[in-house]
Amino acid sequence: MDASPLALWLSMVVTILSRSHAERNVYPSAGVLFVHVLEREHFKGEFPAYPKSGDSSKDPITFNTNLMGFPDRPGWLRYIQRTPHGDGVLYGSPTAENIGTPTIIKITAYNRRTFETAQNNLIINIMSTEEFPLPYQAEFYIRNMNVEEMLASEVLGDFLGAVKNVWQPERLNAINITSALDRGGRVPLPINDLKEGVYVMVGADVPFSSCLREVESPHNQLRCSQEMEPVISCDKKFKAQFQIDWCKISLVDITRVVTIHNNRPDPGTGVLPDFGEYNPPSESLKGRDYFADFLVTLAVPSAVALVLFVILGYSMCCRREGVEKRNMQTPDIQLVHHSSIQKSTKELRNMSKNREISWPLSTLPIFNPVSGEVVPPLHPDNYETTSMPLMQAQTNLQNQITIPQQQPSGKWYS
């Protein structure tokens, strides 16, 4: 065989294998939990060869998933990957509206060490089931699990086995799994191996067992309202592996749920009806007289202000009573009392002007007890000394006042 046809044939085979490997079909059922694991080992062989040496088994790989032609996934499909060194998980519960329509999910893997990418397509073909939906649905809240731990087939199988022992149904399916963080829960503190918590909804074809109905008893409802653990007889069948918050369990019988049909009005085509051609206003506009507007805007407020000014002037100038009229209308005893107060006040003021009191010693001049010399005050009368420290004032006093010393011979020296 010639080399060129052989190379062409090999390239066609490789292309066919890569295309078949890049696309994968899955067939989940509507109303049943769908879980698809994005394995890191599956994508490692699809990255192009990297020239630099390194341990590719420890490369951090992250995934990005979106609906083909859209920036995000469908509303029923969720994705989680805790660390770049762990596998990613797509999970959710398909709805009946998607039956018969293939859902193509574009998966892009990123190698964070080599910065290489690889793309795969996941084709989800949602199938219909005769038992969809199951009439009796119960939702459990498990406190000691994270969502990726609960999605593991072994853990989910153990939980469904425990529920089956308590419920005893003929058909039991996991309907949906939701992280408590998606329900408004708080991120737990990184102590004592605390978990986020997860809600697991399961459905069955038989009514709820008496054990599951115990949470609806008045006694347990009272304990739940007081934030106490309710007394459930079948709790021991879960307690070995799952810590269930029985106060948050939800029991729904969809056969008794009343469906409310909202009669929404027809939105129409969104196109406005035809109202004919638009006729703009004429270019020749008529003149307008603004005199009436001027009178209303300026003259009326001015007239109101003038009337108010006249009323105020009459009240202040023409309504004065005068001193004589006021005294005539005032009782004599009140006038005498007022006059005595005025005389006393005037007499006290005159006495305060004529009084002679010795000046304080602090204002008198300083005398030298030896020479009799008069030393002027340290500061003038208008000097403010309240803000000066006491020690500073004394220092200035020593620098400014020099007391002459007496000599033994009886003479004075300056």
MIVEXVO-176812 format. One record per residue (C-alpha): residue in one letter; x, y, z. Coordinates in steps of 0.001 Angstrom, whole numbers, plus 524288, in hexadecimal, padded with zeros to 5 digits. Each point is the difference from the previous one (the first is absolute). Layout:
// MIVEXVO-176812
AXYZ;...
//
This chain:
// MIVEXVO-176812
M800008000080000;D804F480D687FC9B;A80434808ED80B2F;S7F6D080B157FCC1;P7F3617F7E67FF8D;L804337F93980C7E;A8021980CF4806C7;L7F2E0804C57FB27;W7F9427F3B5804E1;L8068E8010D80D5B;S7FC0D80E4B8012B;M7F1E77FC687FCE5;V8000A7F55780A58;V805B98091980A35;T7F60080A627FC8B;I7F4BF7F6648013D;L804FC7FAF880D13;S8021180DBD8055C;R7F26A804297FBEA;S7F9DB7F40E80609;H8080E8020F80C35;A7FCD580E8B800AD;E7F1527FDD18001A;R7F8AF7F7BF809BB;N7F1917FCFB800AF;V7F8B97FDD080CBC;Y7F1AC7FC8C801E1;P7FAB2804B580D0C;S7F1A47FF29803B4;A7F76C80B9980301;G7FD9A801D180E77;V80B777F74A803F9;L80D02804F280530;F80A65800E47F564;V80E5D7FF6F803EE;H80B7A800AA7F67F;V80E0380035804E3;L80A5B8079A7F865;E80C097F7AA8029E;R80D3B806777FF6E;E806727F3A97FAD1;H7F6A08000A7F496;F804AE80D657FB77;K80E907FEAC802B0;G8024D7F8697F37C;E7F92480A507F7D5;F8091E80B3A80368;P80A60802E57F5B6;A80DCC7FBBC80312;Y8072D809B2808AD;P80E7C801F27FCC8;K80452801EF80E0E;S8015D7F443808DA;G7F7467FE5E80BBA;D7F7187F6A98072E;S7F3538013E7F873;S7F8A57F782809BB;K8000C80B25809D1;D7FC3A80AD17F6A9;P7F4D38088B8050D;I7F4897FF077F697;T7F396807FB8006B;F7F3CC7FEFC7F7B7;N7F69D809947F9E2;T7F29E7FB2E7FBC9;N7F5A18070D7F824;L7F4B47FD227F6F9;M8043E800207F1D3;G7FDF280DBD7FADE;F7FD21805A480D85;P808D28053C80ACD;D7FA627F78D80AEB;R7FA1B7F2B280286;P7F1737FCBD7FFD7;G7F883803E480C18;W7FE747F219804F3;L80E7B7FC6A7FE88;R80A268038380A56;Y80EB77FE5E80078;I8098F7FEEC80B41;Q80EA07FDD180149;R805B0801FF80D7A;T80E86800D17FC37;P807BD7FFE87F328;H805AB7F2DD8041C;G7F28A7F9A88011A;D7F5F57FBA97F614;G7F4C3808A17FBD2;V7F1DE7FBAF800FD;L7F421803C17F7E8;Y7F34E7FD08806E8;G7F1B8803B87FFD9;S7F2347FB617FDA3;P7FB528010E7F1CD;T7F28B805A07FDF2;A7F5257FB297F747;E8013980C007F73C;N80D1A7FAFF7FAEA;I7FB2E7F2907FBD6;G8033D7FCEF7F1DE;T8094E80B827FE38;P80E957FCCC800A1;T80747808C48095A;I80E16802097FBAB;I8093A8040080AFA;K80D37805537FBF5;I80AA57FBD880990;T80CEE807497FFC1;A80B427FAD08083E;Y80B2E80913803F5;N80D5E7FB1580405;R8049580A48809AD;R80E437FC077FEDD;T801A37FFA17F152;F7F48D809177FCC6;E7FB327F6677F5BB;T7F18F7FDAA7FD85;A7F7C17F4AA7FB47;Q7F1BB7FFCE7FC42;N7F5BD7F55480065;N7F17B7FFF27FD70;L7F6397F926808BA;I7F3187FD347F939;I7F5027FE2D809DE;N7F41D7F9037FA58;I7F52E8011680A18;M7F6C77F4637FFE8;S7F22C7FF3580523;T7FBC57F5E780A14;E7F2A97FA9A80314;E801E0801C480E90;F8035580E6A7FEE6;P7FD4B806BD808C9;L7FF657F74F80BFA;P7F43B8043480826;Y806698004C80D67;Q80C3380836801CA;A808088023580C3C;E80B628096B80188;F80A507FD5D80A6F;Y80A3C809638052E;I80CE27F92380315;R809098084A80860;N80CA47F8197FF5F;M801897FF757F139;N8049B808BA7F505;V7F96A7FF4C7F2D9;E80BA07F9A37F908;E800C37F5A080AA4;M7F1897FD1F7FEC7;L800F27FED37F143;A8091F7F45780120;S7F8C67F3C97FBB2;E803B27F84B80C2F;V7FB7980A768098F;L7F377802C67F883;G7FD3C7F1717FF2C;D801AD7FE8180EB4;F7F69B80B3280282;L7F5AD7FAAE7F6C1;G801737F2B780686;A7FD768060580D5E;V7F427807517FAD5;K7FAD37F3A37F9C5;N800EF7F8A980CDE;V7F80680A9F80698;W7F6378029E7F512;Q7FEA67F2677F9D8;P7FC1F804857F24A;E7FFFF7F81C7F37C;R8067D80AD57F813;L80939809DF80611;N807DA80A057F866;A808A780B748038B;I7F9BD80BEC7F9D4;N8094680B0C80325;I80B8F803F88087C;T8024E80E1B803FD;S80ACF805FF80819;A7FBAB8075580C22;L8078980BD07FB09;D7F67A800D27F489;R7F4E9800DF809E4;G805BB80B7E8074F;G808967F85F80969;R80CB38055D80576;V80D937FB417FCCF;P8048D7F80580BC6;L80C028037F807BF;P80C1E7F7EA7FCD5;I7FFEC7F96380D53;N7FC017F29C804D5;D7FE337FB517F1FE;L7F315807357FE89;K7F8327FDBE7F388;E7F772808C27F7CA;G7F42D7F70A8006C;V7F8027FAB97F4BE;Y7F19D7FE657FC9F;V7FC4B7F2F87F9C7;M7F2947FE1E7F9F3;V7FB227F2317FDA8;G7F3517FB167FA45;A7F83D7F38780209;D7F3787F9BE7FB64;V7FA197FD0080D5B;P7FB3A8093380AAC;F809378048C80A8D;S802F47F68280AF0;S7FBFD8024880E0C;C80E14802E2803A5;L800BE80B467F65C;R7F2E1804FC804C9;E804F4800E980DF8;V8063C80D187FD2B;E7F269805B67FD90;S7FB347FCA380DAE;P7FCF780BA9808F8;H80A3F7FB9E809D2;N80AF67FFF37F5E9;Q7FB3C80CB57FA01;L800E28064180D69;R80DCB7FAD5801E5;C803E2805477F2B3;S7FA8780D638035C;Q8087B7FFCA80C3C;E80C007FC217F7E4;M8006C7F28B80623;E8020A7F3047F921;P7F3307F8EF7FD3D;V7FE217F1FC80466;I7FFFD7F7577F3C0;S7FFC27F14E801A4;C807277FCFF7F338;D80AE5809F2801DF;K8095B7F54480452;K7FF937FA1A7F24B;F8063680C667FAA9;K808528048780B60;A80B537F6D27FD52;Q8037C807597F383;F7F67E80B437FDF6;Q7FC3E80AAE80996;I7F25D803FB7FBD7;D7F98380C69804B8;W7F22A7FAE4801AB;C7FA9A80D9880260;K80336803877F1E9;I7FA0C7F4067F98E;S7F5B9802E77F5BB;L7F55B7F6497FC4B;V7F84F802FF7F39D;D7F4C27F8457FA61;I7FEB28053E7F238;T7F2FB7F9137FE2F;R7FA27809CD8097A;V806F480BEE7FAD0;V7F6888094F7F983;T80518804E87F31A;I7FD7A80E647FDCB;H7FF1D804067F1D5;N8039D80DF77FD75;N7F8808057D7F47D;R80A008095A7FAC6;P7FBD48099B7F57F;D8050F7FE287F272;P80C85808127FEE8;G7FDC7802087F181;T80A58801B57F5B5;G8065E80BAF80685;V7FDB3808AB7F41A;L7F7F880C5380197;P7F4008014B7F756;D80061808CC7F439;F7FAD280D9980356;G80285805DA7F29E;E80A60809AF7FC00;Y805C2809BC80976;N7FBFE80E007FD7C;P809A6809C4805D1;P7FB3D80D9480432;S7FF7380AE97F61C;E80BCA808D67FE28;S7F7CA80C6980094;L7FCB58018780E5A;K7F66180A33804C3;G8043B80AEC80911;R7FC767FF2A80E3A;D7FC8A80B0D8096F;Y807287FEA480CF8;F7F9D780BEF806BA;A7F61C7F7D18075F;D80AD87F6FE8047F;F807BE80BD880498;L7F49A804FA80814;V7FDCE7F2F480660;T80E6E7FDCE802AF;L8044B80D6E804BA;A7F479808F5802A9;V7F80C7F6F28088E;P80B257FCD8809A7;S803A480E6D80078;A7F208803D580381;V7FF6A7F5CE80AC3;A80D0C804CF80586;L7FB2E80E227FFF0;V7F3A67FC808077F;L807E07F8BF80A34;F8095D80BB68014B;V7F4A48094F80261;I7FA1B7F73580A62;L80D217FEA0806E1;G8029180EBC7FF9F;Y7F2A18030D805B0;S801F77F63980AF6;M80D5B80565803C8;C7FE0380EA57FE0A;C7F194802E0801DB;R7FD0B7F71D80B4F;R80996805D3809D7;E7F9C48032080D36;G809E0809CD80577;V805DA8013280DAD;E7F4ED807FB805BD;K7F57C7F6C07FB5D;R807F17F48A804E9;N801908064380D79;M7F18F80308800B5;Q7FC937F1CB7FD92;T80A307FB08809BA;P7FC037FE7080E68;D80600809F480981;I8064D7F5C9808AD;Q807497FA507F449;L804BB80D8C7FBEE;V804FC802C380DC7;H806F27F3128008F;H80671802797F2D6;S8040F80DBA803D1;S806557FB5380CA4;I807DE7F5F37F883;Q804E380A747F6A8;K804018092580B29;S807227F5328072A;T807507FC0D7F3C7;K8041680DFC7FD37;E804978021480E08;L8084D7F3A47FFB4;R8066C804327F36A;N8038380D5980592;M805A27F9FB80C3D;S8085E7F68A7F83A;K8062280B4F7F883;N8037D807E580C4E;R8050B7F518808C7;E80E688004E80491;I806197F2CB802ED;S80E4F7FD2A8025F;W806DE7F9F17F481;P804757F1D380121;L80DCF7FDDC80494;S803797F9847F326;T7FDEC80D067F91B;L80831808408096D;P80E368035D7FCB2;I80AB27F770805C1;F808E18062F80A7C;N80DDA7FBBF802CA;P800047FDAE80EAA;V80E61804158010B;S8017280BAF7F704;G7F1CD804597FF5F;E800EB800947F153;V7F31E7FE957F8D0;V8007D7F5107F615;P7F5E1800C47F532;P7F6D57F48B7FE11;L805387F4677F890;H7F658801DB7F4EB;P7F71280B127FBE1;D7F1CB8001A803C9;N7FB407FAAC7F2FA;Y809827F46F7FFE7;E7F9BD7F2917FFE5;T806F27F6C38097D;T7F5E27F56D80147;S806A67F7B47F5AB;M80DD3801A180567;P805757F5088089A;L803118036A80E07;M80E597FC187FF54;Q8021B808237F3E0;A7FA2980BF48069F;Q8090A7FE4680B96;T80BC57FEAC7F716;N7FCA780C857F8EE;L7FE48806C080CFA;Q80DAA7FC3480468;N805DF804BF7F333;Q7F92C80D1580059;I8012B8038680E86;T80D648017980600;I8001B8022380EA3;P80C578073980472;Q808777F91C80A12;Q80424806C080CCC;Q80ECD8007380240;P8064E7FF0B80D74;S805E080DC17FED5;G7F26B805C87FF07;K801688040D7F1BA;W7F7187FC347F4F2;Y804BA7FA8A7F330;S7F7A97FE187F468;
//
